[in-house]
Amino acid sequence: MNFYEINEETLAILPIDNYRSKIVEKEKELIVNQTPYEIIDNSCQYFGSSFAGRKVGTKKLIGVTHKAPIIIEESKEIIFFPTTSPLVYECCWISLGNIEKYYKGIDKSIILFNTGYKLELDISYGSLDNQILRAARLESVLRKRKELRDYLYIYK
């Protein structure tokens, strides 16, 4: 597969090598001939922006510039966060909305998704916790903006 669009079924995007990624969805896994960064950027473009534009939006909304979570699609609240700098080959991208829980393993951090899929990551628990909290903060700001917009629309 040469092109992948992130959707509500997407749990994680994992690098395989410099040119391919493994996509973990709720019901299946796919191999795509794109890097995780390319998948993120192309999906942002599909929904009317770009990675750079979404990164600027994250900075304006929550003040985060490094390892910033990204709103892929606003109306469905599809938010992904990176496990390291997006410029690093090993960077994985994780869907915030599909996480059931996460915990510290032996020398790894573990995410359990709402489908039962378990993902082990080679990052510290503190780093994972920080990334999830940043993404949750972005989600909260996004929801508050939507509620305000809906309120203003109703009482116009």
N, C-alpha and C positions, 0 to 999 in steps of 0.2 A: 504494500500500500504506500502511495506517495504523498497523500495529503490526509490529515486528520483534523476534524473540527471538535474541539472540546464541547462536551454537553453535560447534562445532569447525571448521566451514567458514568462519567469519567471519575475514577478514584485517584489515580496517580499516573504521572509520566516519568519514566525511569530511563536514564541513558544506558545504551548497550555498548556503543562505541562512538567514534566521532561523527557518524552519519546516520545512526539509527536509534530508535527509542522503543521501549516496551510500554504500551498503553494498558493499564489495568482498568477495566470497566466492571460494573456490577455483575455482569453475566459472562464476560469473556475477556481474553487478553489478545492484543494485537501487536504486531511489529510494524513500525512505520519508518520509512526512509527519510526521516527528518530528525534533527536534534530536538531535545526538549524546548530549548529557547525558540527554535523555528515554529514549533507547534503552538507555543504560547503566543508568539507574535502574530502568526497567521490567524489564530482563533480570535485575537483582539481585532485584527483587521476585518475578519468576517463579520464581526458584530459592530463595525463602524469606527474603530479607533486603531491604535497600534500599541505595542509594548511601551514605547517611549511615552505616548500620550497617557496611557493608563498609569504609568509610573509617576508622571507629573500630577495626575489626579489623586493618587495615593498620598503624595507629599502634601498637597493642599488640604486633603481631608483629615489626615492623622499625623502629618509631620515626619513620616518615615521616608528615608531616602535609600538606605542600604538594606539589601535583602527584603525589599518591599513586597508585601502581598499585592496581588493584582485582581481587579474586578474584570473578569473575562466578559460576563454578560450581566448587565445591571438588573433587568426586570426579573430574571430568574435567580438573582443573587448567587451567581457562580463566581466564587472567589478561590483563587489558588495562591499558595505561598511557596517560595523556594526554600530548600534545605540548606543551601550555601549561596554564595554570590552567583547570580544567573550567568556570569561570564565563565564560571568554572565548569569544566567538563562533567564532573561528578554531580552537578546540581540536579536534584529531583524536584518535581513540582507536585504538590499535594492539594487535593480538594478539601477545603474547610468543611463544607456542608455535608460531607459523607463520613466524617469521623465520628465514631461511637465513643472511643476513649483512647488514651495513650498512656504509656507507662515506661519506666526505666527497666531495661533488661540488663543482662551481663555484657558489658562493653558495647551495648547498642541501645537505641531507643526503639520502642515498638508502638505502632499505630494499629488499632483494631477499627476497621471500618464497619458501618452499619449493615454490611452484607455478611460479616464474619471473616472477610479477608484480612489476614495479618501481614503487615509490612514491617520488616526490620530495617532500620536505618543506621548507618555508621556516623551518627552525630550524637552529641551529648544530649541528655535529657533537658538540661537548662536551655540549650539552643532551640530544641524542638518546642519546648514550652513557650519560649519567647516568641517564636514565629507564629505559633497558634494564637497567642494572646494578641499579637499585632493584627492578624487576620480577623480575629473576632471583633477587635475594636473597629476595623474598617467596615465589617458587616453591620455593626451597631450604628455607625454614622450613616451608612447607606440606608438602613431601615428608617432611621429618624427623618432623613431627608424625604424619603418616599411618603411617610406618614404626614409630614408637613405639606408636601405637594398635594396629596390627596385631600387633606383638610381644607387647604386654600381653594382647591377646585370645587369642593362641595359647597363652600360658603361664599362663592364668588357672586 
